[in-house]
Amino acid sequence: MNEEEQTTSSKGNAAWRPPERAVAMFADGPKFVAKAFAKGIRRNLPHRAIAFVRRYLLRQPPSVTFRDAYLFGWSKMARCRPLLARNPAELSMAERVELRILKLVLAMPDGHHCRALRKFDLQLKRQDVSGARSSIVRRRGVTMMIGTLGPGGAERQLVVTARGLREGRKLNIRVACVYLSSPVSRFFLPELESKDIAASVIGAEADSDLDPALRSVVDTLPLELRGDVALYAKTLAAQHPEIAHLWLDEVNIKGGIAAVLTGVPKIIISQRSLPPINFVFHQPYMRESYRWLARQPGVKMINNSAAGARAYESWLGLAKNSIGVVRNGYAFDESELAEYKADCIKLRQRVGIEPGALVVGTVMRFTEEKCPMLWLEIAALIRRDLPEVRFLIVGDGPLRAAMEARSAAEDLAGAVFFAGHLKESMAAMASMDLMLLTSRAEGLPNVLVEAQFLGVPAVTTPAGGAPEAVNHGKSGWVLQDWDAASGACQIVRLLRDGQWREAAAKDGPEFAFKRFGGQRAIDETLAVYG
């Protein structure tokens, strides 16, 4: 993996890594420093933790700041984030303490960023740089912004939406990405280029200077936003769109602030999952930045699931139903079904799965929120009852080594097949007898819808909007919880029930067409555009 890909998360957001000097400080220093810091936070008295850290920092190089120490502590709390999705009544005393500390740590930066954005707002109004909002007649088209065009669900939906708008309404669509330099980051680029939709890198315009008036306003932003917002503003100022359609949290925030700054009349903020507080890519500036954007004229927030929309509203303190819902749309093509079925035989042969074997599979990123180790535990329990079942895993990610090590254990040895990233992911899904997703947090998973379209029963944990993507009991199944034993037991029952799977294969395509058709999504997107 190259340096560019290491700096991007599985959701297309920048993955922050703690400063090396802060890591070294905590690694070399006495353990009581970290304990005292946590103790101060637990008592809701951050100044005590600050005093301990500052006292210790007197013996450290002056380049080590409290901010470094705090951000390091923030990153170390990542292991506690799954607690946010659990029922508090089910938590042990130790887990409740961890959850309390986590919430306090995550809330600490809000005051600072709220004050900083207030100053930015005042400077914005003083300079009146957003006056261009009224000159809509000089603006044209839609600029869509996202982290990459890599093999992810949000990236796929951007491509489907851009192509649909271009084909149906002949809109001028342009796409701008943070990264486009590696083959992985250009995964979906050919699909855009086939419709003459241009894709560029954010901030790569020939003119390297941002307007001085805009630059002076940008300089009042929090430090971690300034550089990137300037790049987004540079692209938006050059393209002069009527609509900025932004995808995924980091791009939503930085691109959204830049769009307000450059006077874009209509700003669509597309949230694709649960709030970032549930994920490791969550950054200290995100909550207050979202809250600031929600107050700006011309800004509309949408989510691809009702569960996700309500969760964002709760996290941001917004009124219920203030965030709209536009569910994913798919360019389903029945004529391709036979081709997928034919390709699936070749795919099985290529990865080494013997003909006629029952296959439980998945398509996912190998990241913590997808719970890949839980997926493998369920697989091991399934194999105990059905030794002939094989397991196909399509995708890649940072947990691949751990997954391969677990798959080499005696209870799974020889039964798990890793296919990596595949262009022909639909053929891979068509080769499965059952699709399983075990995420702890989801928006609206594309793979569940696509599996049902292909006639493959889709089984999922009750994560976020995942239940909205499955016709429970008919073309799929929503598990009650994240318990490996009960999940495996239910899947074994479904695999043994050939009659149910045959009926599910017939019900799935009808459900997918009716609820997730591509034209419906385009129509709803146009309604949001106004």
N, C-alpha and C positions, 0 to 999 in steps of 0.2 A: 504494500500500500504506500502510495507516495505521500509527500508532505501535505499536498492540497487535500487529499481525501482524509487524512488524519485529523484535519481541522474542521471537518464537517460531521455532523451527527447523522444518525440514521433517519431523522426526520427532515433533513435539509437545513438544520439550524447549526450555527457555529458551536462546536463543543469546547467549552472553556477548560483550560488546564491550569492548576494552581501555579503561581510563580515558583521557580526552582529555589529561589532564596528562602521562600516561606517553607517549602518542603524540607529544605536542609535545616532550617531553624528548629522545626518541630522534631525532625529525626535525630538531631544531635543534642537537643536540649533535654532537661529533665521532664519526666512525665507529669510532674505535678502542675506544670504550666497548662497543659491541655485540660487536665482535670479541673483546675481552678476556673479556666475559661468556661467550661461546660456548666460548672456549678453556679457561676454568676448568671448565666443565661437562664438556667432552670429556675432561679429565684426571681426572674424577671427584673434583674438589676444589672443591665449590661455594663454600667460604669465600674462595677467590681471586676468584671472580666477585663475591661480595658486597663484598669489599674494594675492588675497582675501582669498582663502582657507588656504594658509599657515599662514596668519595673524590670522585667526580664530583658526587654529590648535595649535597656541601657548598656548591657554587656554585649550587644550585637552590632554589626556594621550599620551605619545610619541609613543605608539603602533599604533595610527591612522596615516596613511600615505596619501599622495596625491593620490597614486595609488588606495587605498581603496575608496577614494572619487570619483575618476574618474570612477572606475568600477561600483560604485553605480549609478552614473549618466548615464553610458552606459546602465545599466539594465533598468533604468527608461525611456530611449528613446524607449524601445521596443514597446510601444503603437503607436509610430509614423511610425513603419516599413511598415505598409500597404500603406503608401503614396508613397513608392518607386515603386509600381506597377501601380500607377495611372497616367493618362495623366496630365502633369503639367498645361495644359490650363484649366483643370476642377477644379483646386485647388483654394480655397479662399486665400485671402491675409494671414490670420493667418496660414493656412496650408502650404503655401509657405515658411513662416518664419520657421515653425516647420521642414519642409523638409531640409531647408538650415542648420539649427542647427544639425539635424540628420546626414547629410553627413559630416559635420565638425567633429562631435564627432567620427563617425566611421572611419574617415581617420587619426585621431590623432596618433594612435599607430603604423602606418605603418613605419615611419622612424626608430623608436626604434627597431622593429623586423627585418627590413631590415639590419640594422647595426649588430644586434646580429647574424643573419644567415650568414652574410659575414664572421664574425669571426669563426663561426662553419665551414664554407666551407674551410677557410684557415687551420684550425686545422685538418680537414678531409684529406686534401691533404698532410699536413706535416707528419701525422702519416701513410698515405698510407694504411689505414685499409680496403679500398674498393678494394684493389688489388685482392681479391678473386673473383672479377667479371669475371676474365679470366678463372678461373678453373671450367668451366661449367660441365665438365665431371664428377665431383664429386657431382654435384647437381642433384636432381631428384624430379619430381612431382610439384604439385601446392598447395600452402598454401593460403586459402581464409580467410580473416579476416573481422569481423563485430562486432558491439556492442553486439547484442544478437541474439537469434533465436526466438524472440517473434513474435506475430501475425501482422507483417507489410509487406508492399509490397516489400521492398528491401530484407527483410529476405526470403520471398517466392521466389523471383527471384534467390537468392543465392542457395537455395535448388534445384530449377529446373535446374539451370546451373550445379551445382555439380553432381546431379544425371545423367544428360544428358551426361556430359563428362565421367563419370565413366562407364555408360552403353555402350556408343557408341565407345569411344576410349580407354577404360580400363586405363585411367590415374590414377595415384596415387594422390588422392585428400584428403587434410586434412583441417579441419575448426577450426579456433581459434577465440574465442569470449571474449569480455571484461567481460560479466556477463553470468553465466549459473546456478546460485544457486537457482532461484525461479521457480515455475511452469510456470509462464508467459514467462520467458526468455528462457525456453526450449520447447516452443510451437511446433516448427518444428523439434525438435531433433529426434523424432521417424522416421521421413521420411528419415533423413540422415542415421540413424543406420540400417534401413531396406536394405540399399545398402552398408553396411559395411564401411561407411565413418566416420572416427573418428572425434570427436569434443572435444576441450579442452579449458581451460581458458588461456588467454594470460598472460605470465609471471609465470605460475604455475609449470614450470619444476622443477625437483628435485634439480638440481644445482642452488643454490640461488645467485651465484655471476656472474656478467657480466665480460667479459675479461677486465683487467685493461686498455689496450690500447683503447678499445671501451668506457669504462667508462670515461676516461679523455676527449674524444671528446664530449661525451654526456653532460658533465658538462659545456661546452661552450654554450649550447643552452639556450634560454630564460627560466626562472625559471618554467613557467607553462607547459613546454614541457618535461623537463628533466626526471622526474620520470616515466611518461608513456612511453616515447620513449625507456627508458632502458628496460622496461618490454617487449615491442614489439620486441626489438633487441634480447633479451634473447630467445624468442620463435623462431624467425627466424634463429638465430645462431644454435639452437638445431635441427630444422627441415631441415635446409639447402636446401630450395626449389630452383628450377630453375625459378619458376614464383611466385610472390606474387600478388594475386588478391585481391584488397582492396575495401570495400564497405562503402559508406557514409562519410561525410566530416571529422569528427574528426578522424575516423580510417584511412581515406585516408592520412591525414597529418601526424599523429603520426606513423602509420605503414609505410608510404612512406619514411619518414626520416630514420626510423629504417632499412628499406630495402636497402636504399642507403648506410647507415652506415655498414651493414653486407655484402655488395657486391652482393645482389641478382641481377642476370643479367637482368631479365625482371620484370618490376613493372607496374601493370595495376591499374590505379586509376579510379574507377567506380563512377561517380556522378549520383545521382538518382533523381534529381529535379532541381529547380532553385538555383542560388548561395545562400549560407547561409546568406548573408546580408539581405535576405528577411525574415529570421526567428529569433526567440528569442534565439535559441541555437548558433547563430553566436558569435564567440570569437575574441578578438583583434588580435590574432596571425594568423588567417586563411588566409587572403589575401596574405601576404608576404610569408607565408610558401608554399602556392600553387604556387606562382610565382617562388620560389626557386626550387620546385620540377619540374616545367615545363622545367627548364633549364638542368636537369640532364639526362645523357645518360641512355637509357634503360627504361625511363618512358613514358608511353602512357596514355593519358586521354581519357575516353569515357563517353558518357551520354546516357540515354535511350530515349531522345527526341531531335529533332533538335532545338526546342525552348530553351531547357535547355542548349544544347551545345553552341548556339550562345550567350546566356545570360552569361555563365561562361567566354567565350572568351572576351566579352565586359568588364566584371568586372575585369578580370585579365590582360587586355591589351594585349591579345594574337591575333595572326593572325587569320583571318576567316578560318574556316574549319580545324583548328589545333586540335580540339577536335572531335574525331570520334563519330558516332551514332550507337549504337547497341540497337535496340528496344527490349522491354521485350518479352520473349518467354513463351509459355504455353503448358503444356502437355495435350492438349485437347483429351478427350476420349468420342467419340460419344456414346459408349456403356453405359456410366454412365448417360446419359441424362435422361433416363427413371427413373433411381434410384433417381436422384435429384428431378424430378417431384413428385415422390411418397413421398419422404421425406418432401417436402415442405408442403404437407397437414398436416402431423404430426406436423411440426414446427409451422404452423399457429395455430393449436389447442393448442400447448404447451404455446405459448405466449398470447393466448386469443383472436385472431382475428377470427371473425365469418366467416363461409364458404360463399363463393360467393362475399365477399367484394372486392372492388377495392383497391389495396395496392400500395402506393408510398413508396419506401424504400431507404435506403442507407447503406453502410458499410464504416465507417470512424473512425479516432481517434477524440476524443472530444477535439481538440486543436484549438487555435485561427486561424491558417492559413486555417483550413477547414471551417471556418465561420458557425459553427453549429447553431448559433442564427439566421442567415439569412435563413438557411434551415427551421427552425421552423416558421419564419415569412412567408415564401412562403407557408408552409403547412397550416397555419391559413387562408391565402387568398384562397388557393385551397378549403379548407373546407367550406368557405363562399359560394362558387358556387356549390360545390359538397359535401354536408354534409355526404354522405354515405362513402366517401373515408377514409381509415385507413392508418396510417403511421408507418412503421417498421424501427427502428434504431438499427443496429448491430455495436457493438464496445464499447469503453470505453475511459476514459481520464479525465484530470483535470477539464473540464467544465461540467461534468455530473450533478452536483448538480444544476448549473444554468439552464441547459437544462430541467431538471425535473421540476424545479420551473416554467419555462415558459410553459411547457406542461400541467401544472395543471391549467393554466388560462382558463377562460370560453370558449374562442374561440377554444381551443384544448382539453379540458378536455374529457378524455375517448377515444380519437382518436389516441394517440401516444403510441407505445409499444416499450420498451427498452429491447433488447435481450442480451446485454452484448457481451463479446467475445464468438464466436462460432467456434468449429472445423468444423462444417458443414456449413460454410459460403456460399458455392455454393448452398446448398439447400435453405438457407435463401434468396439468390438472385433469385432463381427459383420461390419462392413464391410471388415475386413482379410482379406487372403489369407495373411498370415503376421505373427505378433507377435514383435518382437525386444526383448530386454532386455539391456543392456550393463553392468550395475552391477559395481562392484568389491567391494561388501559388501552382503549381503542377509540377511534372516531367511528368511521363506517368502513369496515374492511372490504376492499375491492375483491379480494380472493374469495370471500364467502359468496358474494353475488355471482361472480364468474363461475364458480364451481357449480352452483345450482343451474345456471344457464346451460352448462355442459351436461347436466343430468347427474352430477356427482353430489351425493348427500353431504351437507356442510354441518359440522359439529363445532361449537364454540363455547368458551367460557362466557359468563355474563358481563363482559367488559365494555363499559361505555355504550357506544351505539351498535355494538356487534349484534345484540338481539334484534335490532331493527332491520338487519340485513338477512335474517333467516326466517323462513316460514316454518316455525317450530312445529314438530310432529308430523309435518307433511313432506317437505323437501329438505329438512335439516333438523337439528336438535340443539337447544340451548341448555348446557349443563347448569346445575344449580349453584355450583361453587367451584373452587380450585382444588378440590380434593382428588388426588391421583387415583385412589382406589375406586371411588364412586364413578369417576369419569371413565376409567377403563372398563368397569362393569357395564355401564350403559353402552359404550362403543361395542363391546363384545356382543351384547344383545342385538344391536343393529346389524352387525356383520353376519350374525347367524340367521337373521330374518331376511331372507332373500326376497320375499314377497313385498316387505316394506321398502326395501331398496329399489325394487323395480317400480313401485308406485312413486317413490321420491324422484326417480329419474324422469318421470312424466310430468310431475307437478313443478319441478324446479324451473324449467325454461319459462313456463307460463307466469310464475311468480316474478322471475327476473325481468321479463319483458314489461309486465304491468307496472311494477313499482320503480324500476330503475332504467327505463328506456332513455336513450340518448336525447331524443327530441324534447321530452319532458324537461330534462335538465337544462337544455338550451333555452327553452321558453321561459323557465323560471329565472335563469341568469339574465335574460333580456329584461324581464320584469324588474329585477333588482337594478339593472342599469338605468331603467326609466326611459 
